């Protein structure tokens, strides 16, 4: 079955100002979001967020991760051989993204058949291994 296109939010949110958020080093760049297998679990950590890349005027190409539902953001910038992330808002998006593949790797990096979905009237969750295993909440529409 082909998955239907999800409706895009009316607004992706505002780009954060250059001084907003806290900056730290991260070993993972935006490639983490695009890799077939670990990218799936990375994106489970931020189901309401969208990411896109924008070149700076006289600088590097930055990747923005924006959650318009709560104004959380992460901005990834190349830094020598690694990356820096500047993030802010009520949810530290990149911290969530980094934790998600770590859980998956700890479980042995299982394939798609090891994931399941539980749906009730008030919740939707993707889980790994068993319904009581690691899980990620999805928005209810």
C-alpha positions as protocol buffer text, in pm:
chain_id: "A"
residue {
  index: 1
  type: UNK
  ca { x: 0 y: 0 z: 0 }
}
residue {
  index: 2
  type: UNK
  ca { x: 136 y: 339 z: -91 }
}
residue {
  index: 3
  type: UNK
  ca { x: 138 y: 583 z: 201 }
}
residue {
  index: 4
  type: UNK
  ca { x: -61 y: 895 z: 136 }
}
residue {
  index: 5
  type: UNK
  ca { x: 107 y: 1232 z: 143 }
}
residue {
  index: 6
  type: UNK
  ca { x: 74 y: 1390 z: 484 }
}
residue {
  index: 7
  type: UNK
  ca { x: -77 y: 1735 z: 501 }
}
residue {
  index: 8
  type: UNK
  ca { x: 189 y: 1996 z: 557 }
}
residue {
  index: 9
  type: UNK
  ca { x: 130 y: 2236 z: 843 }
}
residue {
  index: 10
  type: UNK
  ca { x: 3 y: 2582 z: 753 }
}
residue {
  index: 11
  type: UNK
  ca { x: 335 y: 2720 z: 873 }
}
residue {
  index: 12
  type: UNK
  ca { x: 668 y: 2557 z: 938 }
}
residue {
  index: 13
  type: UNK
  ca { x: 722 y: 2814 z: 1212 }
}
residue {
  index: 14
  type: UNK
  ca { x: 967 y: 3098 z: 1239 }
}
residue {
  index: 15
  type: UNK
  ca { x: 1337 y: 3057 z: 1179 }
}
residue {
  index: 16
  type: UNK
  ca { x: 1515 y: 3109 z: 1509 }
}
residue {
  index: 17
  type: UNK
  ca { x: 1727 y: 3418 z: 1558 }
}
residue {
  index: 18
  type: UNK
  ca { x: 2105 y: 3379 z: 1548 }
}
residue {
  index: 19
  type: UNK
  ca { x: 2134 y: 3418 z: 1925 }
}
residue {
  index: 20
  type: UNK
  ca { x: 1842 y: 3193 z: 2022 }
}
residue {
  index: 21
  type: UNK
  ca { x: 1904 y: 2855 z: 2184 }
}
residue {
  index: 22
  type: UNK
  ca { x: 2205 y: 2679 z: 2328 }
}
residue {
  index: 23
  type: UNK
  ca { x: 2487 y: 2545 z: 2114 }
}
residue {
  index: 24
  type: UNK
  ca { x: 2683 y: 2224 z: 2161 }
}
residue {
  index: 25
  type: UNK
  ca { x: 2887 y: 1981 z: 1953 }
}
residue {
  index: 26
  type: UNK
  ca { x: 2716 y: 1676 z: 1808 }
}
residue {
  index: 27
  type: UNK
  ca { x: 2868 y: 1378 z: 1629 }
}
residue {
  index: 28
  type: UNK
  ca { x: 2562 y: 1348 z: 1407 }
}
residue {
  index: 29
  type: UNK
  ca { x: 2476 y: 1575 z: 1120 }
}
residue {
  index: 30
  type: UNK
  ca { x: 2162 y: 1592 z: 906 }
}
residue {
  index: 31
  type: UNK
  ca { x: 2259 y: 1266 z: 733 }
}
residue {
  index: 32
  type: UNK
  ca { x: 2116 y: 1094 z: 1043 }
}
residue {
  index: 33
  type: UNK
  ca { x: 1770 y: 1205 z: 929 }
}
residue {
  index: 34
  type: UNK
  ca { x: 1813 y: 1074 z: 575 }
}
residue {
  index: 35
  type: UNK
  ca { x: 1963 y: 729 z: 627 }
}
residue {
  index: 36
  type: UNK
  ca { x: 1708 y: 460 z: 541 }
}
residue {
  index: 37
  type: UNK
  ca { x: 1699 y: 262 z: 864 }
}
residue {
  index: 38
  type: UNK
  ca { x: 1823 y: 485 z: 1145 }
}
residue {
  index: 39
  type: UNK
  ca { x: 1657 y: 784 z: 978 }
}
residue {
  index: 40
  type: UNK
  ca { x: 1320 y: 619 z: 1037 }
}
residue {
  index: 41
  type: UNK
  ca { x: 1375 y: 595 z: 1413 }
}
residue {
  index: 42
  type: UNK
  ca { x: 1535 y: 941 z: 1426 }
}
residue {
  index: 43
  type: UNK
  ca { x: 1224 y: 1092 z: 1271 }
}
residue {
  index: 44
  type: UNK
  ca { x: 997 y: 900 z: 1512 }
}
residue {
  index: 45
  type: UNK
  ca { x: 1149 y: 1119 z: 1785 }
}
residue {
  index: 46
  type: UNK
  ca { x: 1011 y: 1436 z: 1626 }
}
residue {
  index: 47
  type: UNK
  ca { x: 683 y: 1348 z: 1452 }
}
residue {
  index: 48
  type: UNK
  ca { x: 561 y: 1708 z: 1431 }
}
residue {
  index: 49
  type: UNK
  ca { x: 887 y: 1854 z: 1301 }
}
residue {
  index: 50
  type: UNK
  ca { x: 1003 y: 1923 z: 948 }
}
residue {
  index: 51
  type: UNK
  ca { x: 1362 y: 1966 z: 839 }
}
residue {
  index: 52
  type: UNK
  ca { x: 1517 y: 2149 z: 546 }
}
residue {
  index: 53
  type: UNK
  ca { x: 1854 y: 2285 z: 441 }
}
residue {
  index: 54
  type: UNK
  ca { x: 1931 y: 2650 z: 370 }
}
residue {
  index: 55
  type: UNK
  ca { x: 2264 y: 2797 z: 262 }
}
residue {
  index: 56
  type: UNK
  ca { x: 2383 y: 3091 z: 471 }
}
residue {
  index: 57
  type: UNK
  ca { x: 2477 y: 3413 z: 290 }
}
residue {
  index: 58
  type: UNK
  ca { x: 2852 y: 3388 z: 348 }
}
residue {
  index: 59
  type: UNK
  ca { x: 2872 y: 3067 z: 543 }
}
residue {
  index: 60
  type: UNK
  ca { x: 2791 y: 2700 z: 559 }
}
residue {
  index: 61
  type: UNK
  ca { x: 2474 y: 2522 z: 463 }
}
residue {
  index: 62
  type: UNK
  ca { x: 2258 y: 2490 z: 775 }
}
residue {
  index: 63
  type: UNK
  ca { x: 1988 y: 2232 z: 836 }
}
residue {
  index: 64
  type: UNK
  ca { x: 1684 y: 2354 z: 1027 }
}
residue {
  index: 65
  type: UNK
  ca { x: 1456 y: 2125 z: 1224 }
}
residue {
  index: 66
  type: UNK
  ca { x: 1138 y: 2310 z: 1320 }
}
residue {
  index: 67
  type: UNK
  ca { x: 835 y: 2197 z: 1517 }
}
residue {
  index: 68
  type: UNK
  ca { x: 556 y: 2446 z: 1452 }
}
residue {
  index: 69
  type: UNK
  ca { x: 332 y: 2286 z: 1717 }
}
residue {
  index: 70
  type: UNK
  ca { x: 554 y: 2400 z: 2005 }
}
residue {
  index: 71
  type: UNK
  ca { x: 816 y: 2634 z: 1847 }
}
residue {
  index: 72
  type: UNK
  ca { x: 1104 y: 2398 z: 1926 }
}
residue {
  index: 73
  type: UNK
  ca { x: 1398 y: 2413 z: 1688 }
}
residue {
  index: 74
  type: UNK
  ca { x: 1740 y: 2273 z: 1611 }
}
residue {
  index: 75
  type: UNK
  ca { x: 1991 y: 2422 z: 1369 }
}
residue {
  index: 76
  type: UNK
  ca { x: 2275 y: 2197 z: 1250 }
}
residue {
  index: 77
  type: UNK
  ca { x: 2591 y: 2357 z: 1116 }
}
residue {
  index: 78
  type: UNK
  ca { x: 2912 y: 2195 z: 992 }
}
residue {
  index: 79
  type: UNK
  ca { x: 3205 y: 2255 z: 1225 }
}
residue {
  index: 80
  type: UNK
  ca { x: 3537 y: 2125 z: 1095 }
}
residue {
  index: 81
  type: UNK
  ca { x: 3504 y: 1746 z: 1081 }
}
residue {
  index: 82
  type: UNK
  ca { x: 3190 y: 1744 z: 1298 }
}
residue {
  index: 83
  type: UNK
  ca { x: 2874 y: 1938 z: 1360 }
}
residue {
  index: 84
  type: UNK
  ca { x: 2728 y: 2185 z: 1604 }
}
residue {
  index: 85
  type: UNK
  ca { x: 2364 y: 2202 z: 1698 }
}
residue {
  index: 86
  type: UNK
  ca { x: 2184 y: 2506 z: 1834 }
}
residue {
  index: 87
  type: UNK
  ca { x: 1850 y: 2417 z: 1981 }
}
residue {
  index: 88
  type: UNK
  ca { x: 1577 y: 2576 z: 2184 }
}
residue {
  index: 89
  type: UNK
  ca { x: 1211 y: 2569 z: 2274 }
}
residue {
  index: 90
  type: UNK
  ca { x: 1024 y: 2345 z: 2516 }
}
residue {
  index: 91
  type: UNK
  ca { x: 1159 y: 2025 z: 2350 }
}
residue {
  index: 92
  type: UNK
  ca { x: 1526 y: 1983 z: 2268 }
}
residue {
  index: 93
  type: UNK
  ca { x: 1463 y: 1822 z: 1930 }
}
residue {
  index: 94
  type: UNK
  ca { x: 1816 y: 1713 z: 1850 }
}
residue {
  index: 95
  type: UNK
  ca { x: 1858 y: 1551 z: 2193 }
}
residue {
  index: 96
  type: UNK
  ca { x: 1545 y: 1349 z: 2115 }
}
residue {
  index: 97
  type: UNK
  ca { x: 1675 y: 1261 z: 1769 }
}
residue {
  index: 98
  type: UNK
  ca { x: 2007 y: 1138 z: 1909 }
}
residue {
  index: 99
  type: UNK
  ca { x: 1837 y: 920 z: 2173 }
}
residue {
  index: 100
  type: UNK
  ca { x: 1610 y: 745 z: 1926 }
}
residue {
  index: 101
  type: UNK
  ca { x: 1874 y: 570 z: 1708 }
}
residue {
  index: 102
  type: UNK
  ca { x: 2069 y: 492 z: 2027 }
}
residue {
  index: 103
  type: UNK
  ca { x: 1767 y: 294 z: 2155 }
}
residue {
  index: 104
  type: UNK
  ca { x: 1742 y: 118 z: 1821 }
}
residue {
  index: 105
  type: UNK
  ca { x: 2115 y: 30 z: 1819 }
}
residue {
  index: 106
  type: UNK
  ca { x: 2093 y: -97 z: 2179 }
}
residue {
  index: 107
  type: UNK
  ca { x: 1814 y: -332 z: 2063 }
}
residue {
  index: 108
  type: UNK
  ca { x: 2047 y: -469 z: 1793 }
}
residue {
  index: 109
  type: UNK
  ca { x: 1934 y: -242 z: 1505 }
}
residue {
  index: 110
  type: UNK
  ca { x: 1641 y: -469 z: 1412 }
}
residue {
  index: 111
  type: UNK
  ca { x: 1464 y: -454 z: 1077 }
}
residue {
  index: 112
  type: UNK
  ca { x: 1120 y: -314 z: 998 }
}
residue {
  index: 113
  type: UNK
  ca { x: 939 y: -634 z: 1095 }
}
residue {
  index: 114
  type: UNK
  ca { x: 1036 y: -577 z: 1460 }
}
residue {
  index: 115
  type: UNK
  ca { x: 830 y: -256 z: 1482 }
}
residue {
  index: 116
  type: UNK
  ca { x: 463 y: -248 z: 1570 }
}
residue {
  index: 117
  type: UNK
  ca { x: 192 y: 10 z: 1617 }
}
residue {
  index: 118
  type: UNK
  ca { x: -63 y: 42 z: 1895 }
}
residue {
  index: 119
  type: UNK
  ca { x: -364 y: 266 z: 1840 }
}
residue {
  index: 120
  type: UNK
  ca { x: -632 y: 360 z: 2089 }
}
residue {
  index: 121
  type: UNK
  ca { x: -894 y: 633 z: 2085 }
}
residue {
  index: 122
  type: UNK
  ca { x: -651 y: 866 z: 2261 }
}
residue {
  index: 123
  type: UNK
  ca { x: -304 y: 760 z: 2146 }
}
residue {
  index: 124
  type: UNK
  ca { x: -84 y: 621 z: 1873 }
}
residue {
  index: 125
  type: UNK
  ca { x: 252 y: 461 z: 1946 }
}
residue {
  index: 126
  type: UNK
  ca { x: 518 y: 292 z: 1739 }
}
residue {
  index: 127
  type: UNK
  ca { x: 703 y: 33 z: 1946 }
}
residue {
  index: 128
  type: UNK
  ca { x: 1010 y: -182 z: 1901 }
}
residue {
  index: 129
  type: UNK
  ca { x: 1007 y: -553 z: 1984 }
}
residue {
  index: 130
  type: UNK
  ca { x: 700 y: -566 z: 2204 }
}
residue {
  index: 131
  type: UNK
  ca { x: 432 y: -315 z: 2305 }
}
residue {
  index: 132
  type: UNK
  ca { x: 615 y: -275 z: 2637 }
}
residue {
  index: 133
  type: UNK
  ca { x: 950 y: -210 z: 2463 }
}
residue {
  index: 134
  type: UNK
  ca { x: 1093 y: 124 z: 2353 }
}
residue {
  index: 135
  type: UNK
  ca { x: 821 y: 335 z: 2195 }
}
residue {
  index: 136
  type: UNK
  ca { x: 752 y: 668 z: 2031 }
}
residue {
  index: 137
  type: UNK
  ca { x: 426 y: 861 z: 2055 }
}
residue {
  index: 138
  type: UNK
  ca { x: 273 y: 988 z: 1734 }
}
residue {
  index: 139
  type: UNK
  ca { x: 34 y: 1282 z: 1696 }
}
residue {
  index: 140
  type: UNK
  ca { x: -336 y: 1212 z: 1676 }
}
residue {
  index: 141
  type: UNK
  ca { x: -512 y: 1381 z: 1387 }
}
